[in-house]
């Protein structure tokens, strides 16, 4: 009897702890054929008085491309990747918060359709935690991105849903060094982006350091 073919899975990767947790579990615990997609949503939303959101996006992309993806391919297994850029800078800030959710769902469906996947993996369950949405709204957006014909057996997998952040960092262990989610990163003279260690994203991992093995920002896991 022939073995069933592995699933084709699209993974949305930002480079933060949640998305790294999701892709690690998928790479290690399945034989899925994996395609990783990351995107940049240009916008004019200031994150703090220290940095514009563009700094955050630049730092995340550079870190993801230089460290996260090469390390995963070298130390876990191969997968394909894609990246897309979308300019929302003329959109009013209050509209951006709502539409970035819709657009991320649409992108996931569009790339899922293009690569013929049967699973979409995300660090966030978009049908929950966003009061303005419900399952029906999400299904309509996914259907539109799939040209109106998503597969009947399509799975939207959210391993991070309902899991405390501490569990995510416990799973990552010292691989938490690979994540980068700072809201106000600083570009140093040597060209390396440095965490601010003050924003809510930085404080998350600082709080977790007590239970992690010797977290250092030394990129010791770089490929």
Legacy VTK file of the C-alpha trace (Angstrom):
# vtk DataFile Version 3.0
C-alpha trace
ASCII
DATASET POLYDATA
POINTS 223 float
0.000 0.000 0.000
1.335 3.437 -0.909
2.063 5.824 1.937
-0.096 8.990 1.927
1.631 12.019 0.431
2.805 14.643 2.932
0.704 17.757 3.271
1.796 20.986 1.625
1.843 23.640 4.319
2.195 27.422 4.137
3.805 28.961 7.222
3.553 32.691 7.942
6.883 33.783 9.442
7.473 37.177 11.029
10.595 36.241 12.967
9.100 36.685 16.426
8.783 34.014 19.109
5.284 32.845 18.129
6.030 32.268 14.458
9.399 30.625 15.219
7.647 28.289 17.658
5.103 27.361 14.976
7.585 26.622 12.213
9.908 24.670 14.530
7.055 22.384 15.572
6.040 21.867 11.949
9.591 21.147 10.775
10.313 18.767 13.640
7.012 17.004 14.146
5.675 16.548 10.606
6.942 15.491 7.200
4.963 18.293 5.526
6.330 19.983 2.424
6.723 23.504 3.788
6.634 26.910 2.110
7.424 29.922 4.288
6.022 33.359 3.449
6.922 36.681 5.054
5.548 40.081 4.137
6.185 43.762 4.807
3.168 46.020 5.324
4.528 49.554 4.921
2.533 52.002 7.042
2.809 55.329 8.841
1.993 54.132 12.351
4.531 55.345 14.954
5.364 52.666 17.534
7.016 54.917 20.092
8.767 58.231 20.456
12.027 56.425 19.669
11.410 54.781 16.329
9.086 54.683 13.373
7.567 51.342 12.417
9.881 51.231 9.362
12.838 50.610 11.689
11.009 47.640 13.178
10.210 46.227 9.741
13.769 46.699 8.482
15.248 45.059 11.573
12.839 42.110 11.448
13.435 41.475 7.745
17.220 41.667 8.040
17.231 39.412 11.090
14.839 36.919 9.511
16.791 36.749 6.238
20.263 36.719 7.779
19.741 34.487 10.789
16.364 32.773 11.188
15.777 31.246 7.746
19.426 30.191 7.139
19.617 28.587 10.587
16.366 26.649 10.103
17.448 25.371 6.687
20.864 24.338 7.955
19.859 22.776 11.262
16.305 21.519 10.679
15.435 20.797 7.021
14.912 22.499 3.678
11.822 24.505 2.712
10.929 27.100 0.090
10.376 30.789 0.820
8.709 33.883 -0.596
8.434 37.530 0.429
6.013 40.300 -0.542
5.990 44.061 0.048
2.775 46.071 0.341
2.505 49.842 0.785
-0.199 50.959 3.236
1.517 54.263 4.079
-1.336 56.407 2.702
-3.972 54.559 4.714
-5.292 56.335 7.847
-3.844 54.827 10.995
-7.210 53.852 12.468
-8.029 51.924 9.279
-4.657 50.180 9.220
-5.259 48.203 12.413
-8.351 46.571 10.926
-7.154 46.143 7.371
-3.761 44.625 8.190
-5.639 41.651 9.673
-7.818 41.287 6.602
-4.847 41.690 4.298
-2.701 39.113 6.112
-5.525 36.599 5.782
-5.859 37.445 2.100
-2.097 37.092 1.501
-2.097 33.714 3.235
-4.930 32.506 1.029
-3.398 33.923 -2.152
-0.034 32.245 -1.574
-1.758 29.104 -0.327
-3.653 28.912 -3.599
-0.506 29.617 -5.643
1.489 26.837 -3.968
-1.386 24.359 -3.721
-1.258 23.937 0.049
-3.785 22.142 2.217
-2.628 23.705 5.488
-1.874 27.262 6.602
0.123 27.677 9.795
0.062 30.934 11.748
1.281 32.174 15.098
-2.071 33.876 15.571
-5.626 32.624 15.251
-7.181 35.488 13.292
-10.717 34.303 13.989
-10.164 34.895 17.709
-8.835 37.866 19.618
-10.115 40.380 17.046
-13.587 41.456 18.230
-14.507 42.955 14.844
-14.160 39.556 13.190
-15.791 36.199 13.446
-15.227 32.882 11.700
-17.583 33.813 8.857
-15.653 37.003 8.044
-12.353 35.123 7.991
-13.780 32.425 5.737
-14.988 35.055 3.235
-11.539 36.689 3.077
-9.772 33.349 2.657
-12.239 32.370 -0.068
-11.579 35.638 -1.923
-7.814 35.129 -1.778
-8.286 31.568 -3.028
-10.186 32.854 -6.077
-13.419 31.667 -4.524
-12.490 27.987 -4.352
-10.482 27.062 -1.226
-10.020 23.305 -0.798
-12.698 21.646 1.311
-10.063 20.031 3.519
-8.105 23.273 4.118
-6.738 23.465 7.671
-5.873 26.714 9.454
-3.454 25.605 12.190
-2.606 27.856 15.139
-0.323 25.989 17.563
0.155 29.163 19.605
-3.577 29.663 20.325
-4.516 29.514 24.013
-0.879 28.878 25.027
0.874 31.080 27.598
3.911 32.950 26.290
6.039 31.171 28.884
5.338 27.840 27.173
6.514 29.270 23.858
9.846 30.349 25.333
10.152 27.047 27.207
9.868 25.201 23.871
12.352 27.528 22.152
14.908 27.381 24.947
18.105 29.132 23.907
16.768 29.329 20.336
14.880 32.364 21.606
18.067 34.164 20.547
16.832 33.741 16.988
13.738 35.873 17.554
13.473 39.628 16.985
10.316 41.552 17.912
11.535 44.884 19.291
9.246 47.872 18.620
12.070 50.435 18.715
15.290 48.806 17.486
18.461 50.869 17.182
20.897 50.510 14.290
24.429 50.392 15.668
27.566 51.671 13.947
28.526 48.114 12.996
25.243 47.777 11.080
23.614 45.422 13.589
20.114 46.146 14.891
19.992 46.230 18.704
16.956 45.681 20.930
15.762 48.708 22.912
15.091 46.402 25.935
12.276 48.730 27.025
9.245 48.059 24.800
6.598 45.435 25.608
8.092 42.993 23.067
11.553 43.192 24.623
10.164 42.928 28.148
8.482 39.635 27.193
11.767 37.900 26.542
13.574 39.673 29.385
10.969 38.269 31.785
11.483 34.812 30.286
15.264 34.870 30.596
15.184 33.546 34.130
13.840 30.213 32.885
15.933 30.022 29.724
19.495 28.703 29.413
21.846 31.671 29.166
20.086 33.894 26.641
22.604 36.125 24.844
22.178 38.442 21.872
25.355 37.081 20.260
23.788 35.362 17.239
25.578 32.174 18.224
23.154 30.167 16.097
23.793 32.025 12.864
24.270 29.784 9.847
LINES 1 224
223 0 1 2 3 4 5 6 7 8 9 10 11 12 13 14 15 16 17 18 19 20 21 22 23 24 25 26 27 28 29 30 31 32 33 34 35 36 37 38 39 40 41 42 43 44 45 46 47 48 49 50 51 52 53 54 55 56 57 58 59 60 61 62 63 64 65 66 67 68 69 70 71 72 73 74 75 76 77 78 79 80 81 82 83 84 85 86 87 88 89 90 91 92 93 94 95 96 97 98 99 100 101 102 103 104 105 106 107 108 109 110 111 112 113 114 115 116 117 118 119 120 121 122 123 124 125 126 127 128 129 130 131 132 133 134 135 136 137 138 139 140 141 142 143 144 145 146 147 148 149 150 151 152 153 154 155 156 157 158 159 160 161 162 163 164 165 166 167 168 169 170 171 172 173 174 175 176 177 178 179 180 181 182 183 184 185 186 187 188 189 190 191 192 193 194 195 196 197 198 199 200 201 202 203 204 205 206 207 208 209 210 211 212 213 214 215 216 217 218 219 220 221 222
